[in-house]
Amino acid sequence: MGKLDALWQCNLLKWLREEKQSRRLILFIVFVALLLDNMLLTVVVPIIPSYLYSLDESAALKNNTPHEQGPQDKVHSIVSLYDNSVRSFTSNTTGRSTTAPSAAQLQANSTDCPQSSSLLLNENIKVGLLFASKATVQLITNPFVGPLTNRVGYQLPIFVGFCIMFASTIMFALSSSYALLFVARALQGVGSSCSSVAGMGLLASVYTDDKERGHAIGIALGGLALGVLVGPPFGSVMYEYVGKTAPFLILAFLALFDGALQILVLQPTKVEPESQKGTPLLTLIKDPYIIIAAGAICFGNMAIAMMEPTLPIWMMETMCAEKWQLGVAFLPASVSYLIGTNIFATLAHRIGRWLCALIGIMLVGVSVICVPFATNIYGLILPNFGIGFAIGMVDSSMMPIMGYLVDLRHVSVYGSVYAIADVAFCMGFALGPSIGGSIAETIGFPWVMTIIGIVDILFAPLCIFLRNPPAQEEKIAILMDSNCSRSYSTQRTNSLSEHMDQMHEEYN
């Protein structure tokens, strides 16, 4: 068995060495990196609201537990909206002993479902700020990571992103306070910036054909979709039956696998700068067509970003939802996102990426407005499915068109333009939870969904401008020179072949 294992390992290493330059293996590495990043992004969605609520409830319990009481017994009750129960504590004349209610009383109380609580509503802002911290830090980091890839290549930033993501995952597992969870979430933003910007730029550089690039980016976004798909139900089930620490430790183990694969294949210690200087980031930001594509990514994803912190709390308040339901509610959106990215990765190239984005943003707006009409978890299936499918249409159309716009209008170096794409994605996930949480506390969750739905519907017609974006004059000249040289080469080859045929006939 030892010889067989050694032979298998030798063959595996040999295969990896031979496949170092394989585009498929690079695509797999980027796929896994996006998968782990988005699993960590979404696994906290069902865990954090419940966990923070339990921390605040414990603090309230300590503040309300009497230490010294008068001669008469007093009963103190704390309403738990999450567990749907009323917890009563009775103190005697000495204040040293308490009596808990019986199991029958708790079961009777668990049928009561209060509709409002200041403690529960206050979680909107805390959870919203915590979720937005990752996207905010990533938003700040992206403008530095994009130009950096032009200097050192894509391999080193991807590996640095893995290291930071691993540290963030371990910190999530061990944190037991809001402050430490906030730091872990913010640290994840730095790692995610390195992985996503460098990963997309690497794919755009190795897949030069527009159709192949769209297909490859669609597969990579499938990793993102799979992470979004698996994250919430995986987090809710593990949190319900195992605890908070377990899902993060499993993600840390998977991250080690991806890091080992990067060391063997990408050789991150090797610096490979781009052969030509890319277009400055500020010039790309001034391009109106890039801004429209970035806006589609931002507003399309802002809808689901607003739902992440507010939907679980709204479900706890109106549906008396259990822990596992808080994550499973996002399952239809995740499944449909995976379907949408795979279908439109190739279909969008045929029917027009601008049209797919326009229809997708319109569908996001309509589906989001329908979410508050649900009265139970089953009523969320159809609108959440529509949201995920529509966002899949937008992302799988706009990510490839970012590379296409650079090829058409600027220098074909992709780090900066995918930094802009990631900035747009992060703006959605930074503004969504922070603004959504505040608005939900002020005017309610239904109005939050209505506002973002109307914004998406109003933005959608701008995608028409991406139907036939004009190329810059320099690019047209280069393309014409390339075509002329190719035509001259073809004519010269044809004349030589005719001359050889004539000589052959004379010889015969």
Buried (B, 14 or more C-beta within 10 A) or exposed (E): EEEEEEEEEEEEEEEBEEBEEBBEBBBBBBBBBBBBBBBBBBBBBBBBBBBBBBBBBEEEBEEEEBEEBEEEEEEBEBBBBBBBBBBBBBBBEEBEEEEEBEEEBBEEBBEEEEEEBEBBBBBBBBBBBBBBBBBBBBBBBBBEBBBBBBEBBBBBBBBBBBBBBBBBBBBBBEBEEBEEBBBBBBBBBBBBBBBBBBBBBBBBBBBEEBEBBBBBBBBBBBBBBBBBBBBBBBBBBBBBEEEBBBBBBBBBEBBEEBBEBBEBBBEBEEEEEBEEEBBEBEBBBEBEBBBBBBBBBBBBBBBBBBBBBBBBBBBBBBBBBBBBBBBBBBBBBBBBBBBBBBBBBBBBBEEBBBBBBBBBBBBBBBBBBBBBEBEEBEBBBBBBBBBBBBBBBBBBBBBBBBBBBBBBBBBBBBBBBBBBBBBBBBBBBBBBBBBBBBBBBEEBBBEBBBBBBEBBBEBBEBBEEBEEBEBEEEBEEEEEEEEEEEEEEEEEEEEEEEEEEEEEEEEE
